[in-house]
Amino acid sequence: MYSMLQRNLRGYFSAYNEGDEHYRYQVAEILKGLMSKELYDRWKVEAPQKYAEINSLVYYIKLYIPQFPRFETLSWDLWGMGYQVSPSDERLDEHLLERLKIINMCLGAAYI
């Protein structure tokens, strides 16, 4: 699932220009941390806020397995890759839900 997510996120981002001000690009930009384990690891030191945001997102991926069944396999893949699960005080808001929907869409064949 992880490799499918990576591939489809690359396809998703190819529809936009870097730094695009389009709403869906801005909401999804943090997902680049799921697209690249190297970037995620770099954020741990260079961008702790983004690192924490990804860890929170991984927590919500696990939490939302009943609504998005593909998340179960993805959750195991992320755990195996070394992604951290970190519950946060962040409440599920419109942006977070949109990110979860984009991830779910990318776990299908939408951008292959």
N, CA, C and O of each residue as an XYZ file, in Angstrom:
448
protein
N       0.821     -1.198      0.000
C       0.000      0.000      0.000
C       0.867      1.265      0.000
O       0.546      2.262     -0.647
N       1.975      1.190      0.748
C       2.818      2.382      0.843
C       3.353      2.789     -0.528
O       3.351      3.972     -0.867
N       3.810      1.818     -1.314
C       4.343      2.165     -2.638
C       3.245      2.713     -3.544
O       3.499      3.602     -4.358
N       2.029      2.190     -3.409
C       0.911      2.728     -4.185
C       0.617      4.161     -3.755
O       0.357      5.023     -4.595
N       0.657      4.415     -2.459
C       0.437      5.774     -1.961
C       1.499      6.714     -2.516
O       1.172      7.803     -2.988
N       2.761      6.309     -2.466
C       3.837      7.147     -2.996
C       3.607      7.475     -4.472
O       3.649      8.635     -4.881
N       3.366      6.442     -5.249
C       3.180      6.615     -6.691
C       2.003      7.539     -6.986
O       2.105      8.440     -7.819
N       0.889      7.311     -6.300
C      -0.298      8.105     -6.589
C      -0.201      9.523     -6.028
O      -0.791     10.444     -6.594
N       0.521      9.718     -4.941
C       0.746     11.089     -4.463
C       1.621     11.854     -5.449
O       1.398     13.043     -5.677
N       2.619     11.184     -6.041
C       3.424     11.854     -7.081
C       2.525     12.290     -8.227
O       2.665     13.398     -8.746
N       1.597     11.415     -8.624
C       0.651     11.775     -9.679
C      -0.250     12.922     -9.260
O      -0.544     13.817    -10.052
N      -0.685     12.890     -8.009
C      -1.541     13.956     -7.480
C      -0.818     15.299     -7.534
O      -1.374     16.292     -8.001
N       0.426     15.322     -7.053
C       1.169     16.576     -7.013
C       1.619     17.040     -8.395
O       1.890     18.226     -8.583
N       1.703     16.137     -9.356
C       2.112     16.530    -10.710
C       1.063     17.429    -11.373
O       1.361     18.109    -12.355
N      -0.143     17.432    -10.846
C      -1.206     18.279    -11.400
C      -1.068     19.731    -10.952
O      -1.795     20.602    -11.429
N      -0.131     19.993    -10.030
C       0.054     21.334     -9.478
C       1.502     21.772     -9.654
O       2.394     20.952     -9.868
N       1.715     23.073     -9.559
C       3.065     23.617     -9.540
C       3.519     23.757     -8.094
O       2.704     24.013     -7.207
N       4.812     23.591     -7.854
C       5.360     23.744     -6.510
C       4.955     25.106     -5.944
O       5.110     26.134     -6.603
N       4.439     25.099     -4.727
C       4.031     26.347     -4.086
C       2.697     26.884     -4.583
O       2.340     28.026     -4.294
N       1.968     26.080     -5.319
C       0.664     26.498     -5.857
C      -0.243     26.980     -4.725
O      -0.217     26.429     -3.624
N      -1.023     27.982     -4.994
C      -1.929     28.516     -3.979
C      -3.319     27.886     -4.058
O      -4.250     28.347     -3.398
N      -3.454     26.861     -4.844
C      -4.714     26.141     -4.955
C      -5.001     25.453     -3.624
O      -4.097     24.885     -3.010
N      -6.238     25.500     -3.181
C      -6.632     24.954     -1.875
C      -6.209     23.506     -1.703
O      -5.614     23.157     -0.684
N      -6.500     22.664     -2.670
C      -6.215     21.226     -2.528
C      -4.713     20.960     -2.469
O      -4.286     20.021     -1.796
N      -3.912     21.759     -3.151
C      -2.456     21.610     -3.051
C      -1.985     21.993     -1.655
O      -1.202     21.267     -1.041
N      -2.453     23.119     -1.156
C      -2.021     23.591      0.157
C      -2.415     22.616      1.261
O      -1.629     22.370      2.176
N      -3.606     22.067      1.186
C      -4.058     21.102      2.183
C      -3.212     19.832      2.109
O      -2.870     19.253      3.140
N      -2.876     19.404      0.905
C      -2.168     18.138      0.710
C      -0.661     18.260      0.848
O       0.014     17.236      0.952
N      -0.115     19.432      0.856
C       1.340     19.596      0.837
C       2.046     18.812      1.953
O       3.134     18.280      1.733
N       1.452     18.736      3.121
C       2.053     17.996      4.233
C       2.185     16.508      3.908
O       3.013     15.820      4.505
N       1.391     16.009      2.983
C       1.439     14.595      2.610
C       2.751     14.220      1.931
O       3.043     13.037      1.756
N       3.533     15.204      1.554
C       4.855     14.917      0.986
C       5.713     14.171      2.005
O       6.633     13.442      1.634
N       5.412     14.353      3.278
C       6.105     13.605      4.323
C       5.760     12.131      4.319
O       6.534     11.316      4.821
N       4.618     11.771      3.766
C       4.255     10.363      3.598
C       4.799      9.825      2.279
O       5.010      8.623      2.124
N       5.019     10.720      1.345
C       5.498     10.333      0.030
C       6.992     10.001      0.070
O       7.482      9.212     -0.737
N       7.707     10.611      1.015
C       9.150     10.427      1.090
C       9.578     10.200      2.540
O       9.482     11.101      3.373
N      10.048      8.996      2.829
C      10.525      8.687      4.184
C      11.751      9.538      4.521
O      11.939      9.920      5.676
N      12.574      9.833      3.534
C      13.755     10.665      3.756
C      13.343     12.071      4.190
O      13.940     12.641      5.103
N      12.334     12.620      3.542
C      11.838     13.944      3.923
C      11.260     13.907      5.326
O      11.515     14.806      6.127
N      10.495     12.892      5.627
C       9.926     12.719      6.969
C      11.034     12.702      8.019
O      10.936     13.390      9.035
N      12.087     11.919      7.780
C      13.195     11.841      8.721
C      13.913     13.187      8.859
O      14.340     13.560      9.952
N      14.040     13.900      7.761
C      14.677     15.233      7.790
C      13.833     16.210      8.587
O      14.370     17.045      9.314
N      12.507     16.112      8.456
C      11.616     17.012      9.192
C      11.746     16.843     10.698
O      11.492     17.781     11.454
N      12.139     15.656     11.137
C      12.297     15.416     12.573
C      13.256     16.436     13.182
O      13.061     16.881     14.313
N      14.293     16.804     12.428
C      15.295     17.762     12.896
C      15.006     19.174     12.392
O      15.063     20.139     13.155
N      14.699     19.283     11.108
C      14.600     20.590     10.463
C      13.229     21.254     10.570
O      13.137     22.481     10.524
N      12.183     20.480     10.710
C      10.823     21.034     10.745
C       9.963     20.231     11.723
O       9.071     19.495     11.303
N      10.227     20.369     13.019
C       9.510     19.558     14.010
C       7.988     19.698     13.959
O       7.273     18.752     14.291
N       7.488     20.851     13.551
C       6.043     21.045     13.450
C       5.451     20.145     12.360
O       4.405     19.526     12.558
N       6.122     20.079     11.220
C       5.648     19.210     10.136
C       5.772     17.742     10.540
O       4.894     16.932     10.245
N       6.860     17.414     11.212
C       7.076     16.040     11.695
C       5.938     15.640     12.635
O       5.380     14.550     12.509
N       5.600     16.511     13.564
C       4.509     16.247     14.506
C       3.178     16.138     13.770
O       2.330     15.322     14.129
N       2.998     16.958     12.746
C       1.748     16.926     11.971
C       1.590     15.589     11.240
O       0.491     15.038     11.182
N       2.677     15.077     10.690
C       2.631     13.767     10.025
C       2.339     12.671     11.043
O       1.535     11.777     10.780
N       2.988     12.736     12.206
C       2.746     11.727     13.239
C       1.292     11.738     13.687
O       0.713     10.683     13.947
N       0.705     12.915     13.777
C      -0.709     13.031     14.113
C      -1.576     12.452     12.996
O      -2.576     11.784     13.258
N      -1.186     12.712     11.758
C      -1.923     12.183     10.608
C      -1.872     10.650     10.604
O      -2.870      9.994     10.307
N      -0.718     10.090     10.932
C      -0.590      8.633     11.012
C      -1.518      8.089     12.103
O      -2.100      7.016     11.945
N      -1.652      8.817     13.192
C      -2.592      8.450     14.251
C      -4.022      8.410     13.713
O      -4.765      7.466     13.982
N      -4.404      9.439     12.952
C      -5.765      9.486     12.400
C      -5.978      8.423     11.327
O      -7.093      7.926     11.164
N      -4.921      8.070     10.593
C      -5.034      6.987      9.617
C      -5.425      5.703     10.353
O      -6.310      4.970      9.908
N      -4.773      5.443     11.457
C      -5.090      4.250     12.254
C      -6.502      4.344     12.838
O      -7.240      3.359     12.856
N      -6.867      5.524     13.311
C      -8.175      5.737     13.928
C      -9.320      5.577     12.923
O     -10.411      5.138     13.288
N      -9.075      5.931     11.670
C     -10.134      5.934     10.654
C     -10.177      4.666      9.796
O     -10.765      4.670      8.714
N      -9.565      3.594     10.269
C      -9.634      2.320      9.543
C     -11.084      1.880      9.291
O     -11.372      1.397      8.196
N     -12.015      2.026     10.255
C     -13.400      1.601      9.967
C     -14.046      2.366      8.798
O     -14.842      1.790      8.057
N     -13.717      3.643      8.627
C     -14.308      4.428      7.538
C     -13.568      4.214      6.218
O     -14.166      4.280      5.144
N     -12.273      3.958      6.307
C     -11.436      3.768      5.117
C     -10.671      2.444      5.279
O      -9.538      2.463      5.762
N     -11.247      1.304      4.894
C     -10.638     -0.011      5.145
C      -9.211     -0.179      4.606
O      -8.432     -0.947      5.172
N      -8.859      0.520      3.533
C      -7.497      0.412      2.990
C      -6.454      0.940      3.968
O      -5.269      0.622      3.862
N      -6.907      1.746      4.916
C      -5.984      2.323      5.898
C      -5.353      1.259      6.793
O      -4.279      1.483      7.352
N      -6.002      0.109      6.934
C      -5.432     -0.918      7.809
C      -4.077     -1.387      7.285
O      -3.104     -1.437      8.037
N      -4.012     -1.725      6.019
C      -2.745     -2.164      5.432
C      -1.745     -1.020      5.406
O      -0.565     -1.218      5.694
N      -2.210      0.173      5.063
C      -1.320      1.323      5.052
C      -0.740      1.579      6.438
O       0.445      1.885      6.575
N      -1.567      1.453      7.451
C      -1.121      1.666      8.828
C       0.019      0.712      9.182
O       1.010      1.121      9.789
N      -0.122     -0.544      8.807
C       0.934     -1.523      9.058
C       2.194     -1.174      8.274
O       3.302     -1.277      8.800
N       2.029     -0.760      7.019
C       3.184     -0.369      6.199
C       3.923      0.815      6.816
O       5.152      0.818      6.893
N       3.171      1.814      7.251
C       3.796      3.003      7.855
C       4.538      2.622      9.129
O       5.645      3.101      9.375
N       3.928      1.759      9.939
C       4.585      1.293     11.156
C       5.900      0.580     10.810
O       6.929      0.821     11.442
N       5.855     -0.285      9.816
C       7.041     -1.018      9.393
C       8.137     -0.135      8.838
O       9.319     -0.469      8.924
N       7.746      0.991      8.268
C       8.716      1.936      7.712
C       9.326      2.833      8.791
O      10.322      3.514      8.547
N       8.733      2.828      9.966
C       9.285      3.641     11.049
C       8.555      4.943     11.292
O       9.048      5.798     12.028
N       7.396      5.110     10.692
C       6.592      6.305     10.971
C       6.037      6.185     12.387
O       5.660      5.100     12.830
N       5.993      7.287     13.072
C       5.524      7.324     14.449
C       4.032      7.674     14.510
O       3.527      8.468     13.716
N       3.361      7.068     15.455
C       1.956      7.389     15.727
C       1.948      8.284     16.951
O       2.449      7.910     18.011
N       1.387      9.448     16.798
C       1.377     10.376     17.918
C       0.022     11.063     18.023
O      -0.299     11.947     17.229
N      -0.770     10.649     19.009
C      -2.043     11.366     19.209
C      -1.739     12.815     19.570
O      -0.748     13.114     20.237
N      -2.585     13.677     19.128
C      -2.372     15.092     19.434
C      -3.681     15.710     19.900
O      -4.739     15.081     19.874
N      -3.576     16.936     20.318
C      -4.766     17.677     20.722
C      -5.517     18.199     19.510
O      -6.613     18.748     19.624
N      -4.902     18.017     18.341
C      -5.517     18.483     17.107
C      -6.839     17.755     16.892
O      -6.887     16.525     16.871
N      -7.893     18.516     16.736
C      -9.202     17.921     16.470
C      -9.345     17.699     14.971
O      -8.721     18.373     14.151
N     -10.176     16.744     14.653
C     -10.448     16.491     13.253
C     -11.144     17.716     12.679
O     -12.270     18.037     13.060
N     -10.480     18.383     11.778
C     -11.065     19.560     11.144
C     -11.201     19.299      9.645
O     -10.898     18.211      9.154
N     -11.656     20.303      8.948
C     -11.902     20.186      7.515
C     -10.632     19.796      6.756
O     -10.684     18.966      5.848
N      -9.484     20.393      7.123
C      -8.231     20.108      6.416
C      -7.763     18.679      6.674
O      -7.333     17.983      5.754
N      -7.846     18.257      7.901
C      -7.421     16.903      8.251
C      -8.303     15.865      7.563
O      -7.796     14.875      7.035
N      -9.589     16.075      7.563
C     -10.499     15.158      6.883
C     -10.223     15.133      5.382
O     -10.280     14.072      4.761
N      -9.928     16.278      4.801
C      -9.598     16.355      3.374
C      -8.325     15.557      3.083
O      -8.246     14.867      2.067
N      -7.337     15.647      3.961
C      -6.099     14.879      3.790
C      -6.382     13.380      3.832
O      -5.843     12.620      3.028
N      -7.221     12.960      4.765
C      -7.575     11.549      4.856
C      -8.279     11.085      3.580
O      -8.047      9.972      3.108
N      -9.125     11.928      3.034
C      -9.822     11.573      1.786
C      -8.845     11.473      0.613
O      -8.976     10.592     -0.237
N      -7.866     12.381      0.574
C      -6.857     12.341     -0.496
C      -6.029     11.063     -0.379
O      -5.747     10.407     -1.382
N      -5.641     10.713      0.848
C      -4.887      9.479      1.063
C      -5.709      8.283      0.605
O      -5.193      7.414     -0.097
N      -6.969      8.226      0.989
C      -7.838      7.120      0.580
C      -7.956      7.050     -0.937
O      -7.900      5.967     -1.519
N      -8.118      8.187     -1.567
C      -8.212      8.230     -3.022
C      -6.923      7.701     -3.650
O      -6.966      6.975     -4.644
N      -5.774      8.065     -3.068
C      -4.493      7.635     -3.613
C      -4.199      6.162     -3.362
O      -3.302      5.589     -3.980
N      -4.947      5.558     -2.464
C      -4.781      4.120     -2.221
C      -5.573      3.288     -3.225
O      -5.458      2.063     -3.263
N      -6.371      3.969     -4.029
C      -7.098      3.300     -5.094
C      -6.298      3.434     -6.379
O      -5.089      3.660     -6.337
N      -6.934      3.303     -7.472
C      -6.262      3.382     -8.770
C      -6.461      4.729     -9.437
O      -6.311      4.842    -10.653
N      -6.796      5.754     -8.664
C      -7.177      7.050     -9.221
C      -6.103      7.723    -10.060
O      -6.427      8.380    -11.049
N      -4.830      7.579     -9.695
C      -3.784      8.298    -10.406
C      -2.796      7.393    -11.116
O      -1.754      7.860    -11.576
N      -3.104      6.103    -11.212
C      -2.176      5.171    -11.884
C      -2.320      5.322    -13.372
O      -1.636      4.636    -14.131
